[in-house]
Amino acid sequence: MLVNLIEHRACEGLLSLIEDINRTKASAWGLAVVKKQYIRWTGSDAFALAIRPALEDTVEAKIFTGEDGMVYITWLGMQRRTYQRICAIVGTMLRPGVTLEPEAVVAYFDPQVMGNEISTLLRTKKENQVRPLSAEAGRDAPAVSNGAEHPLKASPAQMRQFHNALLQRPLRKQLQVLVVEDQQLLRRLLLEVLRGHHAVDAVSGMREGWENYLQKAHDIAFLDIGLMDGDGHTLARAIKQLDPLAYIVIVTAHDSLEELEVARSNHTDGFIVKPYSQQQIADCVQRYQAARETWTKKPSRP
């Protein structure tokens, strides 16, 4: 039987299911997240009817249509095959003008491995909150969504690689950090500050940074705004749309209100103005580590 829940009941139901999966250590569960903004949406009932063939070989299938613009599909059994079927169906439902691959519209998660992070994200959306910018920005980020398109795309192979890296993120013993900075001296400075304690990838361009993130799903990304082949805001927006739990710090020489507002609208987690100190970078890493402990902390039960 296919169960279809909508709006506030969806969030509560999905949270309860994920917590049960983690508490009982149940395996063979799959979770797909569909970005509703990219598909022709005629209602939750019509979507459930369209997606039903993809779930025919599963049991306990459920569709949760939340108020956050996402549709969450859970099922038991045949995880990878079912995900591929869902992608195939969603590919026929894309809105006119959308050039994304279905794998970029439908994200796959293992709810047992990623359960705590997913639960934290759902609770954040439910409370209509966004993690604040760093102290340098001076204000909290607004609870708004930036659904603008961006020119950065991912192939099905890149999406598979990203999903695999994402599943490994909670298990890493060393933080993976991405630095995107077009000035060689500043790039080397960040590299030297970080690489003694963390695994660091340092690149000079927007597209190279995008490809690196798809490959490794970094824990933290430090992004310069002015890049030769684009800008850090575009890259931040692309990464946040792909991975809402990404931790992104904008590093820039431009401290204008306009730049700060763009960073806020992209839900970035930090904003550092050049020239910066080694301590500022270390503080960003410490804030990420403290935030991650909060995100992954298991909810207490009475």
LOMARVEX-832347 format. One record per residue (C-alpha): residue in three letters; y, z, x. Coordinates in Angstrom, 3 decimals, always signed. Last residue first. Layout:
<recs>
(rec "ALA", (Y, Z, X));
...
</recs>
This chain:
<recs>
(rec "PRO", (+10.286, +27.259, +11.489));
(rec "ARG", (+10.232, +24.116, +13.573));
(rec "SER", (+12.390, +23.388, +16.554));
(rec "PRO", (+13.309, +19.769, +17.217));
(rec "LYS", (+11.981, +18.422, +20.524));
(rec "LYS", (+14.656, +17.993, +23.144));
(rec "THR", (+14.871, +14.373, +24.165));
(rec "TRP", (+18.464, +13.747, +23.116));
(rec "THR", (+19.712, +17.125, +24.402));
(rec "GLU", (+18.061, +16.745, +27.795));
(rec "ARG", (+19.468, +13.229, +27.908));
(rec "ALA", (+22.981, +14.542, +27.334));
(rec "ALA", (+22.704, +16.925, +30.287));
(rec "GLN", (+21.366, +14.151, +32.516));
(rec "TYR", (+24.112, +11.793, +31.378));
(rec "ARG", (+26.776, +14.418, +31.975));
(rec "GLN", (+25.376, +15.017, +35.472));
(rec "VAL", (+25.472, +11.299, +36.248));
(rec "CYS", (+29.074, +11.077, +35.086));
(rec "ASP", (+30.001, +14.136, +37.159));
(rec "ALA", (+28.475, +12.533, +40.259));
(rec "ILE", (+30.671, +9.473, +39.746));
(rec "GLN", (+33.776, +11.633, +39.369));
(rec "GLN", (+32.758, +13.677, +42.431));
(rec "GLN", (+32.576, +10.574, +44.605));
(rec "SER", (+36.196, +9.949, +43.757));
(rec "TYR", (+37.838, +7.171, +41.790));
(rec "PRO", (+40.518, +4.638, +42.591));
(rec "LYS", (+40.085, +3.305, +40.022));
(rec "VAL", (+40.033, +4.577, +36.425));
(rec "ILE", (+36.831, +5.957, +34.932));
(rec "PHE", (+35.828, +5.456, +31.278));
(rec "GLY", (+32.578, +6.990, +30.015));
(rec "ASP", (+30.024, +6.782, +27.207));
(rec "THR", (+30.686, +3.306, +25.847));
(rec "HIS", (+30.694, +3.035, +22.064));
(rec "ASN", (+31.852, -0.618, +22.099));
(rec "SER", (+34.866, +0.339, +19.965));
(rec "ARG", (+35.734, +3.051, +22.484));
(rec "ALA", (+35.653, +0.605, +25.400));
(rec "VAL", (+37.916, -1.763, +23.466));
(rec "GLU", (+40.276, +1.118, +22.690));
(rec "LEU", (+40.371, +2.145, +26.356));
(rec "GLU", (+41.237, -1.371, +27.454));
(rec "GLU", (+44.074, -1.535, +24.926));
(rec "LEU", (+45.392, +1.898, +25.930));
(rec "SER", (+45.849, +0.630, +29.459));
(rec "ASP", (+44.020, +2.184, +32.413));
(rec "HIS", (+43.231, -1.091, +34.166));
(rec "ALA", (+41.692, -0.430, +37.608));
(rec "THR", (+38.277, -0.213, +35.991));
(rec "VAL", (+34.945, +1.589, +35.838));
(rec "ILE", (+33.401, +1.569, +32.344));
(rec "VAL", (+30.464, +3.971, +32.020));
(rec "ILE", (+27.460, +3.002, +29.903));
(rec "TYR", (+24.533, +5.158, +28.765));
(rec "ALA", (+22.168, +2.961, +26.718));
(rec "LEU", (+20.853, +4.682, +23.581));
(rec "PRO", (+21.973, +1.819, +21.312));
(rec "ASP", (+19.856, -0.658, +23.344));
(rec "LEU", (+20.301, -4.338, +22.441));
(rec "GLN", (+23.609, -3.921, +20.635));
(rec "LYS", (+24.722, -1.444, +23.310));
(rec "ILE", (+23.748, -3.855, +26.106));
(rec "ALA", (+25.618, -6.774, +24.569));
(rec "ARG", (+28.726, -4.682, +23.903));
(rec "ALA", (+28.730, -3.326, +27.453));
(rec "LEU", (+28.337, -6.843, +28.885));
(rec "THR", (+31.245, -8.125, +26.815));
(rec "HIS", (+33.366, -5.144, +27.840));
(rec "GLY", (+32.426, -5.641, +31.492));
(rec "ASP", (+33.986, -9.075, +31.651));
(rec "GLY", (+32.946, -12.658, +32.248));
(rec "ASP", (+31.825, -14.885, +35.104));
(rec "MET", (+34.032, -13.558, +37.907));
(rec "LEU", (+34.166, -9.999, +36.606));
(rec "GLY", (+37.126, -7.872, +35.482));
(rec "ILE", (+35.855, -4.912, +33.463));
(rec "ASP", (+33.693, -3.108, +36.032));
(rec "LEU", (+30.476, -1.671, +34.645));
(rec "PHE", (+28.569, +1.460, +35.696));
(rec "ALA", (+25.198, +1.425, +33.887));
(rec "ILE", (+22.988, +4.495, +33.441));
(rec "ASP", (+19.297, +4.892, +32.548));
(rec "HIS", (+18.481, +1.275, +33.342));
(rec "ALA", (+16.416, -0.912, +31.012));
(rec "LYS", (+14.670, -2.556, +34.025));
(rec "GLN", (+14.349, -6.315, +33.478));
(rec "LEU", (+16.747, -6.746, +30.588));
(rec "TYR", (+19.278, -4.643, +32.488));
(rec "ASN", (+18.940, -6.842, +35.562));
(rec "GLU", (+19.419, -10.002, +33.504));
(rec "TRP", (+22.559, -8.585, +31.937));
(rec "GLY", (+23.959, -7.536, +35.331));
(rec "GLU", (+23.334, -11.008, +36.721));
(rec "ARG", (+25.092, -12.428, +33.688));
(rec "MET", (+28.121, -10.193, +34.139));
(rec "GLY", (+28.475, -10.697, +37.881));
(rec "SER", (+28.633, -8.753, +41.152));
(rec "VAL", (+25.324, -6.889, +41.369));
(rec "ALA", (+24.179, -3.417, +42.465));
(rec "ASP", (+20.719, -2.163, +41.447));
(rec "VAL", (+20.262, +1.531, +42.216));
(rec "ALA", (+17.231, +3.849, +42.333));
(rec "HIS", (+18.666, +7.376, +42.461));
(rec "HIS", (+19.320, +10.231, +44.886));
(rec "GLY", (+20.569, +8.589, +48.075));
(rec "ARG", (+21.353, +5.459, +46.099));
(rec "LEU", (+24.314, +6.775, +44.191));
(rec "VAL", (+27.290, +7.297, +46.471));
(rec "GLU", (+26.283, +4.495, +48.837));
(rec "LEU", (+25.897, +2.023, +45.992));
(rec "LEU", (+29.191, +3.026, +44.459));
(rec "LEU", (+30.929, +2.419, +47.784));
(rec "ARG", (+29.061, -0.836, +48.306));
(rec "ARG", (+30.284, -2.146, +44.974));
(rec "LEU", (+33.799, -1.000, +45.763));
(rec "LEU", (+33.785, -2.944, +49.041));
(rec "GLN", (+32.137, -6.019, +47.518));
(rec "GLN", (+34.575, -6.378, +44.638));
(rec "ASP", (+32.699, -7.947, +41.689));
(rec "GLU", (+31.263, -4.682, +40.334));
(rec "VAL", (+28.184, -4.299, +38.111));
(rec "VAL", (+26.268, -1.153, +39.108));
(rec "LEU", (+22.951, -0.401, +37.377));
(rec "VAL", (+21.250, +2.971, +37.811));
(rec "GLN", (+17.545, +3.820, +37.432));
(rec "LEU", (+17.024, +7.590, +37.499));
(rec "GLN", (+13.948, +8.824, +39.356));
(rec "LYS", (+10.785, +10.430, +37.963));
(rec "ARG", (+10.538, +7.903, +35.154));
(rec "LEU", (+8.458, +8.716, +32.066));
(rec "PRO", (+11.230, +8.577, +29.463));
(rec "ARG", (+12.186, +5.086, +30.692));
(rec "GLN", (+8.698, +3.578, +30.598));
(rec "LEU", (+8.929, +2.425, +26.977));
(rec "LEU", (+12.254, +0.794, +27.719));
(rec "ALA", (+10.779, -1.126, +30.648));
(rec "ASN", (+8.074, -2.613, +28.405));
(rec "HIS", (+10.649, -3.472, +25.747));
(rec "PHE", (+12.834, -5.173, +28.357));
(rec "GLN", (+9.950, -7.256, +29.727));
(rec "ARG", (+9.039, -8.382, +26.223));
(rec "MET", (+12.677, -9.248, +25.576));
(rec "GLN", (+12.869, -11.241, +28.812));
(rec "ALA", (+9.768, -13.235, +27.845));
(rec "PRO", (+11.195, -13.921, +24.376));
(rec "SER", (+14.391, -15.213, +26.024));
(rec "ALA", (+17.564, -13.135, +26.052));
(rec "LYS", (+21.120, -14.134, +25.220));
(rec "LEU", (+24.572, -13.146, +26.436));
(rec "PRO", (+27.423, -14.946, +24.674));
(rec "HIS", (+28.503, -11.992, +22.507));
(rec "GLU", (+28.818, -11.616, +18.747));
(rec "ALA", (+30.902, -8.834, +17.261));
(rec "GLY", (+29.114, -6.009, +15.453));
(rec "ASN", (+31.320, -3.232, +16.758));
(rec "SER", (+30.433, -0.165, +14.715));
(rec "VAL", (+32.723, +2.760, +14.082));
(rec "ALA", (+32.279, +6.492, +14.542));
(rec "PRO", (+35.255, +6.859, +16.824));
(rec "ALA", (+34.788, +7.777, +20.485));
(rec "ASP", (+36.077, +11.193, +21.477));
(rec "ARG", (+39.338, +11.502, +23.353));
(rec "GLY", (+40.623, +12.140, +26.885));
(rec "ALA", (+39.214, +9.069, +28.568));
(rec "GLU", (+38.695, +10.927, +31.840));
(rec "ALA", (+36.608, +13.529, +29.981));
(rec "SER", (+33.842, +11.007, +29.428));
(rec "LEU", (+33.600, +9.051, +26.213));
(rec "PRO", (+31.992, +10.784, +23.286));
(rec "ARG", (+28.504, +10.238, +21.803));
(rec "VAL", (+28.905, +8.622, +18.370));
(rec "GLN", (+28.686, +10.506, +15.087));
(rec "ASN", (+28.011, +9.452, +11.528));
(rec "GLU", (+25.708, +12.466, +10.954));
(rec "LYS", (+22.920, +10.092, +9.892));
(rec "LYS", (+23.653, +7.796, +12.796));
(rec "THR", (+23.321, +10.648, +15.274));
(rec "ARG", (+20.193, +11.911, +13.524));
(rec "LEU", (+18.666, +8.455, +13.726));
(rec "LEU", (+19.491, +8.123, +17.419));
(rec "THR", (+18.007, +11.538, +18.160));
(rec "SER", (+14.846, +10.663, +16.260));
(rec "ILE", (+14.534, +7.412, +18.205));
(rec "GLU", (+14.926, +9.234, +21.530));
(rec "ASN", (+12.352, +11.861, +20.550));
(rec "GLY", (+9.843, +9.324, +19.246));
(rec "MET", (+9.958, +6.960, +22.222));
(rec "VAL", (+6.406, +7.483, +23.501));
(rec "GLN", (+4.801, +8.278, +20.132));
(rec "PRO", (+7.021, +5.911, +18.147));
(rec "ASP", (+6.082, +2.973, +20.414));
(rec "PHE", (+9.087, +0.754, +19.984));
(rec "TYR", (+9.662, -2.896, +19.117));
(rec "ALA", (+13.093, -4.500, +18.627));
(rec "VAL", (+13.567, -7.309, +16.085));
(rec "VAL", (+16.780, -9.342, +16.364));
(rec "ALA", (+16.429, -10.163, +20.064));
(rec "GLU", (+12.721, -10.950, +19.590));
(rec "PRO", (+13.718, -13.371, +16.819));
(rec "GLU", (+15.668, -15.433, +19.390));
(rec "LEU", (+19.402, -15.367, +18.811));
(rec "THR", (+21.246, -18.521, +17.754));
(rec "VAL", (+22.767, -17.193, +14.529));
(rec "GLY", (+24.862, -19.973, +12.990));
(rec "PRO", (+23.195, -19.854, +9.597));
(rec "ARG", (+21.601, -16.422, +8.994));
(rec "LEU", (+18.138, -15.793, +10.357));
(rec "MET", (+15.342, -15.468, +7.773));
(rec "THR", (+12.782, -17.874, +9.246));
(rec "GLY", (+12.829, -16.026, +12.573));
(rec "VAL", (+12.283, -12.781, +10.652));
(rec "ILE", (+8.878, -14.115, +9.635));
(rec "ALA", (+7.836, -14.982, +13.194));
(rec "CYS", (+9.214, -11.695, +14.545));
(rec "ILE", (+7.198, -9.739, +11.970));
(rec "ARG", (+4.052, -11.608, +12.963));
(rec "GLN", (+4.640, -10.854, +16.640));
(rec "TYR", (+5.135, -7.171, +15.813));
(rec "THR", (+1.895, -7.172, +13.829));
(rec "ARG", (-0.017, -8.623, +16.774));
(rec "ARG", (+1.458, -6.054, +19.143));
(rec "GLN", (+0.778, -2.995, +17.000));
(rec "MET", (-2.575, -3.885, +15.395));
(rec "GLY", (-2.986, -0.452, +13.796));
(rec "LEU", (-0.753, +1.926, +11.803));
(rec "TRP", (+2.581, +0.686, +10.497));
(rec "THR", (+6.299, +1.328, +10.656));
(rec "ILE", (+9.192, -0.959, +9.746));
(rec "TYR", (+12.782, +0.183, +10.251));
(rec "VAL", (+15.617, -1.905, +8.766));
(rec "MET", (+18.998, -1.461, +10.427));
(rec "GLY", (+22.566, -1.742, +9.145));
(rec "ASP", (+23.178, +2.002, +9.427));
(rec "GLU", (+22.647, +2.853, +5.750));
(rec "GLY", (+18.903, +2.727, +6.206));
(rec "THR", (+16.195, +0.441, +4.862));
(rec "PHE", (+12.900, +2.126, +5.710));
(rec "ILE", (+9.812, -0.071, +5.334));
(rec "LYS", (+6.381, +1.555, +5.375));
(rec "ALA", (+2.880, +0.420, +6.295));
(rec "GLU", (+0.176, +3.057, +5.869));
(rec "VAL", (-2.522, +0.599, +6.935));
(rec "THR", (-2.361, -2.647, +8.870));
(rec "ASP", (-4.016, -6.074, +8.574));
(rec "GLU", (-1.689, -7.282, +5.779));
(rec "LEU", (+1.476, -6.161, +7.522));
(rec "ALA", (+2.871, -9.554, +8.543));
(rec "PRO", (+2.170, -10.886, +5.045));
(rec "ARG", (+4.418, -8.132, +3.524));
(rec "ILE", (+7.592, -9.220, +5.352));
(rec "ALA", (+8.904, -11.477, +2.575));
(rec "LEU", (+8.108, -9.017, -0.223));
(rec "ALA", (+9.683, -6.139, +1.683));
(rec "PHE", (+12.804, -8.218, +2.308));
(rec "ALA", (+13.101, -9.117, -1.379));
(rec "ASP", (+12.771, -5.453, -2.345));
(rec "SER", (+15.328, -4.359, +0.270));
(rec "GLY", (+18.014, -6.730, -0.943));
(rec "THR", (+19.165, -10.295, -0.510));
(rec "TRP", (+19.825, -10.185, +3.221));
(rec "ARG", (+19.951, -13.417, +5.185));
(rec "ILE", (+19.389, -12.137, +8.720));
(rec "TYR", (+21.615, -11.281, +11.681));
(rec "GLN", (+23.379, -8.211, +10.272));
(rec "LYS", (+20.049, -6.639, +9.287));
(rec "LYS", (+19.071, -5.814, +12.845));
(rec "VAL", (+15.325, -5.280, +12.439));
(rec "VAL", (+13.665, -2.260, +14.089));
(rec "ALA", (+9.911, -2.429, +14.612));
(rec "LEU", (+7.705, +0.661, +14.915));
(rec "GLY", (+3.992, +0.685, +15.715));
(rec "TRP", (+1.465, +3.491, +15.414));
(rec "ALA", (-1.847, +3.217, +17.273));
(rec "SER", (-1.786, +6.849, +18.420));
(rec "ALA", (-1.305, +10.161, +16.624));
(rec "LYS", (-0.149, +12.918, +18.950));
(rec "THR", (-0.092, +15.309, +15.936));
(rec "ARG", (+3.415, +16.602, +16.679));
(rec "ASN", (+4.730, +13.255, +17.903));
(rec "ILE", (+3.447, +11.306, +14.897));
(rec "ASP", (+4.654, +14.037, +12.523));
(rec "GLU", (+8.132, +13.926, +14.076));
(rec "ILE", (+8.206, +10.157, +13.682));
(rec "LEU", (+7.178, +10.386, +10.015));
(rec "SER", (+9.717, +13.093, +9.134));
(rec "LEU", (+12.549, +11.186, +10.772));
(rec "LEU", (+11.501, +8.016, +8.938));
(rec "GLY", (+11.437, +9.747, +5.572));
(rec "GLU", (+14.794, +11.464, +6.010));
(rec "CYS", (+16.468, +8.261, +7.149));
(rec "ALA", (+14.920, +6.183, +4.362));
(rec "ARG", (+15.692, +8.696, +1.635));
(rec "HIS", (+19.371, +8.429, +2.567));
(rec "GLU", (+19.413, +4.622, +2.118));
(rec "ILE", (+16.197, +2.923, +0.996));
(rec "LEU", (+12.450, +3.525, +0.995));
(rec "ASN", (+9.760, +0.835, +0.615));
(rec "VAL", (+6.080, +1.834, +0.717));
(rec "LEU", (+3.488, -0.902, +1.274));
(rec "MET", (+0.000, +0.000, +0.000));
</recs>
